Amino acid sequence: MLGFLILLAILVVVGLWGVSIYNGLVTARNAFKNAFAQIDVQLQRRFDLIPNLVEIAKTYMSHERETLEAVIAARSAAQSGLAAAKANPGDAEAMAQLAAAQGQLNAGLGRLMMVAEAYPDLKANQTMMQLTEELTSTENKVAFARQAFNDSVMAYNNKREVFPSSIFAGMFNFAAANLLEIPADKQLDVRAAPQVKF
């Protein structure tokens, strides 16, 4: 009888240990999905600002129709990329599609801002300055949200790869999650060192 109770106690401890590992994996997966939801909120805000920015620019930049259309097309592609990523955050293909679309949008916005520099009236327009400031603030929030997402993905991937969690991750199909790395436009890359030429 004592041997049965000891065996039962061992099985209960092992069962609780297994449940704890499984719950830890679920919690980590939910954390990176929640972190992606924050990216979604900030990118939606960004998408909402872009048409207003283009409308203001349109009134001053009638000769730059191609640039304005490129920004709107890039915005549409970025929205599609976000929808695909929202359906499965962490999926390699979805993250790559979102990153590429956001990179194209960054490049389009960079070109728009460069062209806007040639229009002093546009630069001085109060609404344009306000929208540009809001867009910059939103870009910063996107960067922070992306960092939080990538940190959550790394924590999840670490949890699913270490022993003994890796056994449960394999048994219950906890797939690896991918980071979101948006390629920076060289013109907008704040990480790049400035080049000085004499």
C-alpha positions in Angstrom: 0.0 0.0 0.0 2.8 2.4 0.9 4.5 1.7 -2.4 1.3 2.5 -4.3 1.0 5.8 -2.5 4.6 6.7 -3.3 4.0 5.8 -6.9 0.8 7.9 -6.9 2.6 10.8 -5.4 5.4 10.6 -8.0 2.8 10.5 -10.8 1.0 13.5 -9.4 4.2 15.5 -9.1 5.3 14.6 -12.6 1.8 15.4 -13.9 1.8 18.8 -12.2 5.4 19.4 -13.5 4.2 18.6 -17.1 1.1 20.9 -16.7 3.4 23.6 -15.5 5.7 23.3 -18.5 2.8 23.2 -20.9 1.1 26.2 -19.3 4.4 28.1 -19.4 4.6 27.5 -23.2 1.0 28.6 -23.7 1.7 31.8 -21.6 4.8 32.6 -23.6 3.0 32.1 -26.9 0.1 34.3 -25.7 2.6 37.0 -24.6 4.1 37.3 -28.1 0.7 37.3 -29.7 -0.4 40.1 -27.3 2.8 42.0 -28.1 2.0 41.7 -31.8 -1.5 43.2 -31.1 0.4 46.3 -29.9 2.2 46.5 -33.2 -1.1 46.2 -35.0 -2.6 49.1 -33.1 0.4 51.4 -33.9 0.5 50.3 -37.6 -3.2 51.0 -37.9 -2.6 54.5 -36.5 0.2 54.9 -39.0 -2.1 53.7 -41.9 -4.7 56.2 -40.8 -2.3 59.1 -40.9 -0.8 58.4 -44.3 -3.9 59.4 -46.5 -4.2 62.7 -44.6 -0.5 63.4 -45.2 -0.9 62.6 -48.9 -4.0 64.8 -49.2 -2.2 67.8 -47.8 0.8 67.1 -50.0 -1.4 66.7 -53.1 -2.5 70.3 -52.9 1.1 71.5 -53.1 2.8 68.7 -55.1 0.7 68.4 -58.2 3.8 67.5 -60.3 4.7 64.6 -57.9 1.7 62.4 -58.6 3.9 59.3 -59.0 5.4 59.7 -55.6 2.0 60.2 -54.0 0.6 57.1 -55.8 3.6 55.0 -54.7 2.9 55.9 -51.1 -0.7 55.0 -51.3 0.1 51.7 -53.1 2.8 50.9 -50.5 0.2 51.6 -47.7 -2.2 49.1 -49.3 0.5 46.5 -49.5 1.5 47.1 -45.9 -2.1 46.7 -44.8 -2.3 43.4 -46.6 0.9 42.3 -45.0 -0.4 43.3 -41.6 -3.6 41.3 -42.1 -1.6 38.2 -43.0 0.7 38.6 -40.0 -2.3 39.3 -37.7 -3.8 36.0 -38.7 -0.6 34.1 -37.6 1.9 36.3 -35.6 5.3 34.7 -35.6 4.9 32.7 -38.8 8.0 33.0 -40.9 6.2 33.8 -44.2 3.8 36.2 -42.6 6.6 38.1 -40.8 8.7 38.3 -44.0 5.7 39.6 -46.0 4.9 42.2 -43.3 8.6 43.3 -43.0 8.9 43.6 -46.8 5.7 45.6 -47.1 6.7 47.9 -44.2 10.1 48.4 -45.8 8.5 49.5 -49.0 6.2 51.9 -47.1 9.1 53.3 -45.2 10.9 53.9 -48.5 7.8 55.6 -50.1 7.4 57.8 -47.1 11.0 58.7 -47.2 10.8 59.7 -50.8 7.6 61.8 -50.0 9.4 63.6 -47.2 12.5 64.3 -49.4 10.3 65.7 -52.2 8.3 67.7 -49.7 11.5 69.5 -48.8 11.5 71.2 -52.2 8.1 72.8 -51.4 8.6 75.5 -48.8 4.8 76.3 -48.6 4.1 72.6 -47.9 6.9 72.4 -45.2 5.4 75.5 -43.6 1.8 74.2 -43.7 0.6 73.8 -40.1 -1.4 70.7 -40.8 1.5 69.1 -42.6 3.8 69.8 -39.7 1.3 68.3 -37.3 0.8 65.2 -39.4 4.5 64.8 -39.8 5.0 65.1 -36.1 2.2 62.6 -35.4 3.7 60.2 -37.9 7.1 60.5 -36.3 5.6 59.8 -32.9 3.8 56.8 -34.3 7.0 55.5 -35.9 8.6 55.6 -32.5 5.7 53.7 -31.0 5.9 51.1 -33.7 9.6 50.7 -33.0 9.0 50.2 -29.3 6.1 47.8 -30.0 8.3 45.8 -32.4 11.0 45.6 -29.8 8.5 44.3 -27.2 7.2 41.8 -29.7 10.7 40.6 -30.6 11.6 40.3 -26.9 8.4 38.2 -26.3 9.2 36.0 -29.4 12.8 35.4 -28.1 11.4 34.5 -24.6 8.9 32.1 -26.2 11.5 30.5 -28.5 14.0 30.1 -25.6 11.3 28.5 -23.5 10.3 26.1 -26.2 13.9 25.1 -27.0 15.3 24.4 -23.6 15.1 21.0 -22.0 12.6 19.7 -20.8 10.2 22.2 -22.4 11.5 21.2 -25.8 9.9 17.7 -25.3 6.5 19.2 -24.6 6.9 21.8 -27.4 7.5 19.0 -29.9 4.7 16.9 -28.5 2.1 19.7 -28.6 3.3 21.4 -31.8 4.6 24.7 -30.4 6.2 26.0 -33.5 9.0 28.5 -33.5 8.1 32.1 -33.9 10.0 34.6 -36.0 11.1 38.0 -35.2 9.8 41.1 -37.0 12.7 42.9 -38.6 11.7 45.8 -40.8 14.5 46.7 -43.2 15.4 50.4 -42.8 15.5 52.7 -45.7 19.0 53.9 -46.1 17.8 57.5 -46.2 15.9 57.1 -43.0 18.2 54.7 -41.2 19.0 56.4 -37.8 21.4 53.5 -37.0 23.7 54.3 -39.8 26.7 56.5 -39.1 26.7 59.8 -40.9 29.2 60.1 -43.7 31.5 63.1 -43.7 33.3 64.1 -47.0 35.9 66.8 -47.4 
